[in-house]
Amino acid sequence: MALIAADPANAGMIDYWNGAGGDAWIARQERQDADIARVTETLLGRAALRPGERVVDIGCGTGNVTVEAVRLVAPQGSVLGIDISAPMLGRARERLAGAGNVTFVQADATVYPFPEAPFDAAVSRMGVMFFADPVKSFANIRRAIRPGGRLAFACWRGIDENPWVSVPMGAARAHAPAPRQGGATEPGPFAFGAEARVRDILTGAGFAAPAFEKLDLERDLAQGEGLDHAVASAMRSGPAARLFATASAETVAGATDAVRRALAPFAQGNRVPLAAAVWIVTTSAA
């Protein structure tokens, strides 16, 4: 599988999701999908996909949303899943092997030449916050949707509203070899936390003024396997994994101990639940 189209500005994210990021997600795919099942359910409810529609799943990853979209538009509709990660698309293809109304493509939605026949809707679960130039990316997605067609996506709200990340990261960051504070608009999980910024991006890309719905939930960092699992998960995924990728064993050990102390007060038996905050964003092609 080869990347069909890519914006050089997204090279860092492309490398990450074709390496450690993609591998880590695949390793815990089933638990991840179960952990944020409410997000998937709410997103698809707001997208209101109907039989016979043509849908594109942006940043489809391992295909959890794609599976449901294929079911909702069957039998005459179709779904295109697009993602930059070859490993994650490999898993998605396995999950939908034999389905005749789905196509997967490894490409960057920022520059991918979407088919001329427009889509009725675009959906995305946690797949749109990583664009270096989000207005450019969403403008390309807008061109793929028919006038009046829908866009619905889920993204994390600000990191301050997401203790499942801010608590372990706050503890670990003090031990980072070169502590670094990324800007609130830097591509990453929390880049779409600010409602005003997301509104400006979407309207600047040719979409109507979006609607924002808050969805609050819990994430069990332990996934039912106790504090040790929660600590290991916090250190080997997401921002912490990138921060400590080249750190010494001593540095990683110090950060791991700090994360353990930070998470211990949240432990409830084999669970370590912390609050999570999501936006469900809906709009239409103007």
C-alpha positions as CSV (number, residue, x, y, z in Angstrom):
1,M,0.0,0.0,0.0
2,A,1.4,3.4,-1.0
3,L,0.4,6.9,0.1
4,I,-1.4,8.3,-2.9
5,A,-1.3,12.0,-2.0
6,A,0.2,14.0,0.9
7,D,0.9,17.6,1.9
8,P,4.5,17.9,3.0
9,A,3.4,20.0,5.9
10,N,1.8,16.9,7.4
11,A,5.0,14.7,7.1
12,G,5.5,14.5,10.8
13,M,2.0,13.1,11.5
14,I,2.3,10.8,8.5
15,D,5.5,9.3,9.9
16,Y,4.0,8.9,13.3
17,W,0.8,7.2,12.3
18,N,2.7,4.8,10.0
19,G,5.0,3.9,12.9
20,A,4.6,4.0,16.6
21,G,1.3,5.7,16.6
22,G,-0.4,3.3,14.3
23,D,1.1,0.3,15.9
24,A,0.0,1.4,19.4
25,W,-3.5,2.0,18.3
26,I,-3.8,-1.4,16.6
27,A,-2.5,-3.1,19.7
28,R,-5.4,-1.8,21.7
29,Q,-8.0,-1.3,19.0
30,E,-10.8,-3.3,20.5
31,R,-10.5,-1.7,23.9
32,Q,-10.2,1.7,22.4
33,D,-13.3,1.3,20.3
34,A,-15.2,0.0,23.4
35,D,-13.8,2.9,25.5
36,I,-15.3,5.6,23.2
37,A,-18.3,3.7,22.0
38,R,-20.6,6.5,23.1
39,V,-18.6,8.9,20.9
40,T,-19.1,6.6,17.9
41,E,-22.8,6.2,18.6
42,T,-23.5,9.9,19.2
43,L,-21.5,10.9,16.1
44,L,-23.3,8.6,13.8
45,G,-26.6,9.6,15.3
46,R,-25.9,13.3,14.4
47,A,-24.6,12.3,11.0
48,A,-28.0,10.8,10.2
49,L,-26.6,8.5,7.4
50,R,-29.3,7.0,5.3
51,P,-29.6,4.0,2.9
52,G,-28.2,4.7,-0.5
53,E,-25.9,7.6,0.5
54,R,-22.3,8.0,-0.5
55,V,-20.1,8.7,2.6
56,V,-16.5,9.5,3.2
57,D,-14.9,8.6,6.5
58,I,-12.0,11.0,7.1
59,G,-9.1,9.6,9.2
60,C,-10.9,6.2,9.3
61,G,-8.1,4.5,11.1
62,T,-8.9,0.8,11.9
63,G,-12.4,1.3,10.6
64,N,-14.7,1.3,13.6
65,V,-16.9,4.2,12.2
66,T,-16.6,2.8,8.7
67,V,-18.1,-0.5,9.7
68,E,-21.2,1.2,11.1
69,A,-21.4,3.6,8.1
70,V,-21.4,0.7,5.7
71,R,-24.2,-0.9,7.6
72,L,-26.3,2.4,7.7
73,V,-26.0,3.1,3.9
74,A,-26.5,-0.5,2.7
75,P,-27.5,-1.9,0.4
76,Q,-27.1,0.7,-2.3
77,G,-24.9,3.2,-0.6
78,S,-21.1,3.2,-0.4
79,V,-18.3,4.4,1.9
80,L,-14.8,5.6,1.2
81,G,-12.4,5.3,4.1
82,I,-9.3,7.5,3.9
83,D,-6.4,7.6,6.2
84,I,-2.6,8.2,6.1
85,S,-1.7,5.1,8.1
86,A,-1.0,1.9,6.2
87,P,-1.0,-0.3,9.4
88,M,-4.4,1.0,10.5
89,L,-5.9,0.7,7.1
90,G,-4.7,-2.9,7.0
91,R,-6.7,-3.6,10.1
92,A,-9.7,-1.8,8.6
93,R,-9.5,-3.9,5.4
94,E,-9.5,-7.1,7.5
95,R,-12.6,-6.0,9.4
96,L,-14.5,-5.3,6.2
97,A,-13.2,-8.1,4.0
98,G,-15.9,-9.1,1.6
99,A,-18.0,-5.9,2.0
100,G,-18.8,-4.8,-1.5
101,N,-19.8,-1.2,-0.8
102,V,-16.6,0.1,0.9
103,T,-13.2,1.3,-0.5
104,F,-10.1,2.3,1.4
105,V,-7.4,4.6,0.3
106,Q,-4.1,5.6,2.0
107,A,-3.9,9.3,1.4
108,D,-3.8,12.7,3.0
109,A,-7.3,14.3,2.9
110,T,-5.6,17.7,2.6
111,V,-4.7,17.1,-1.0
112,Y,-6.4,13.9,-2.1
113,P,-8.2,14.3,-5.4
114,F,-11.6,13.0,-4.3
115,P,-13.8,11.4,-7.0
116,E,-15.8,13.8,-9.1
117,A,-19.2,12.4,-8.0
118,P,-19.9,14.2,-4.7
119,F,-20.5,12.6,-1.4
120,D,-23.7,13.1,0.6
121,A,-21.8,13.2,3.9
122,A,-18.4,13.2,5.5
123,V,-17.8,11.8,9.0
124,S,-14.8,11.5,11.2
125,R,-14.1,10.3,14.7
126,M,-10.9,11.9,16.2
127,G,-9.4,12.1,12.8
128,V,-9.3,15.8,11.9
129,M,-7.2,17.5,14.5
130,F,-3.8,16.6,13.0
131,F,-3.8,18.8,9.9
132,A,-1.0,21.4,9.6
133,D,-3.2,23.7,7.7
134,P,-6.8,22.8,8.7
135,V,-8.5,25.4,6.5
136,K,-6.7,23.9,3.4
137,S,-7.7,20.4,4.5
138,F,-11.3,21.2,5.1
139,A,-11.6,23.1,1.9
140,N,-10.5,20.0,0.0
141,I,-13.1,17.9,2.0
142,R,-15.7,20.6,1.2
143,R,-15.1,20.1,-2.5
144,A,-15.8,16.4,-2.1
145,I,-19.3,17.0,-0.6
146,R,-22.4,18.0,-2.6
147,P,-23.9,21.4,-1.9
148,G,-26.0,21.0,1.3
149,G,-24.2,17.7,2.1
150,R,-23.3,17.1,5.8
151,L,-20.1,17.0,7.8
152,A,-20.1,15.5,11.3
153,F,-17.0,14.9,13.3
154,A,-15.9,14.2,16.9
155,C,-12.9,15.8,18.4
156,W,-11.5,16.3,21.9
157,R,-12.2,19.5,23.7
158,G,-9.3,21.4,25.4
159,I,-6.7,19.4,27.3
160,D,-7.7,21.2,30.5
161,E,-11.1,19.5,30.2
162,N,-9.5,16.1,29.6
163,P,-7.9,14.9,32.9
164,W,-7.4,11.5,31.3
165,V,-4.4,13.1,29.5
166,S,-3.7,16.2,31.5
167,V,-3.2,14.4,34.8
168,P,-0.5,11.9,33.6
169,M,1.1,14.3,31.2
170,G,1.4,17.0,33.9
171,A,3.2,14.5,36.1
172,A,5.4,13.2,33.3
173,R,6.3,16.5,31.7
174,A,8.5,17.6,34.6
175,H,10.8,14.7,33.8
176,A,11.0,15.2,30.0
177,P,14.5,15.6,28.6
178,A,13.5,18.9,27.1
179,P,10.1,20.1,28.5
180,R,8.1,21.6,25.7
181,Q,4.7,23.3,25.7
182,G,3.0,23.0,22.3
183,G,0.6,25.7,21.3
184,A,-3.1,25.2,21.6
185,T,-3.4,25.2,17.8
186,E,-0.5,22.9,17.1
187,P,-1.6,19.7,15.3
188,G,-2.5,17.0,17.8
189,P,-5.4,15.5,19.8
190,F,-6.5,18.8,21.4
191,A,-5.9,21.2,18.5
192,F,-9.7,21.6,18.1
193,G,-10.5,22.4,21.7
194,A,-11.5,26.0,21.1
195,E,-15.0,26.4,19.7
196,A,-14.2,29.8,18.1
197,R,-11.2,28.4,16.2
198,V,-13.1,25.4,14.9
199,R,-15.9,27.7,13.7
200,D,-13.4,29.9,11.9
201,I,-11.7,27.0,10.2
202,L,-14.9,25.5,8.9
203,T,-16.5,28.7,7.7
204,G,-13.2,29.7,6.1
205,A,-13.2,26.4,4.3
206,G,-16.7,26.9,2.8
207,F,-18.9,25.2,5.4
208,A,-22.0,26.7,7.1
209,A,-21.7,27.9,10.7
210,P,-21.3,24.7,12.7
211,A,-23.2,23.4,15.7
212,F,-21.3,22.2,18.8
213,E,-22.5,19.6,21.2
214,K,-20.7,18.7,24.4
215,L,-20.3,15.0,25.2
216,D,-18.8,14.1,28.6
217,L,-17.6,10.7,29.5
218,E,-15.1,8.7,31.5
219,R,-12.0,6.9,30.2
220,D,-10.7,4.0,32.2
221,L,-6.9,4.3,31.7
222,A,-6.5,0.8,33.2
223,Q,-9.1,-0.8,30.9
224,G,-10.0,-3.0,33.8
225,E,-6.5,-4.2,34.5
226,G,-5.4,-2.1,37.4
227,L,-3.0,0.8,38.1
228,D,0.1,-0.8,36.5
229,H,-1.7,-1.1,33.2
230,A,-3.0,2.5,33.5
231,V,0.6,3.8,34.1
232,A,2.0,1.8,31.2
233,S,-0.8,2.9,28.9
234,A,-0.2,6.6,29.8
235,M,3.5,6.3,29.1
236,R,3.4,4.4,25.8
237,S,0.7,6.2,23.9
238,G,-0.2,9.7,22.7
239,P,1.8,12.8,23.8
240,A,3.9,11.0,26.4
241,A,5.1,8.4,23.9
242,R,6.3,11.1,21.6
243,L,7.8,13.1,24.4
244,F,9.9,10.3,25.8
245,A,10.7,8.4,22.6
246,T,14.4,9.1,22.8
247,A,14.8,9.6,26.5
248,S,17.2,7.6,28.7
249,A,15.9,4.7,30.7
250,E,16.5,6.7,33.9
251,T,14.4,9.6,32.6
252,V,11.6,7.3,31.6
253,A,11.7,5.5,35.0
254,G,11.4,8.9,36.8
255,A,8.5,10.0,34.7
256,T,6.8,6.6,35.1
257,D,7.0,6.9,38.9
258,A,5.6,10.4,38.8
259,V,2.7,9.2,36.6
260,R,2.0,6.4,39.0
261,R,1.8,8.8,42.0
262,A,-0.5,11.1,40.0
263,L,-2.9,8.3,38.9
264,A,-3.0,6.3,42.2
265,P,-5.7,8.6,43.8
266,F,-8.1,7.9,40.9
267,A,-7.8,4.1,41.2
268,Q,-11.0,2.2,41.9
269,G,-10.2,-1.4,42.2
270,N,-8.9,-2.5,38.8
271,R,-10.2,0.7,37.2
272,V,-8.6,4.1,36.9
273,P,-11.4,6.3,35.5
274,L,-10.8,10.0,34.6
275,A,-13.0,12.5,32.9
276,A,-13.0,13.0,29.1
277,A,-14.6,15.8,27.1
278,V,-15.6,15.7,23.4
279,W,-17.1,18.0,20.8
280,I,-19.6,16.6,18.3
281,V,-19.5,19.1,15.5
282,T,-22.0,19.2,12.7
283,T,-22.3,21.5,9.7
284,S,-23.2,21.4,6.0
285,A,-21.5,22.4,2.8
286,A,-22.5,25.9,2.0
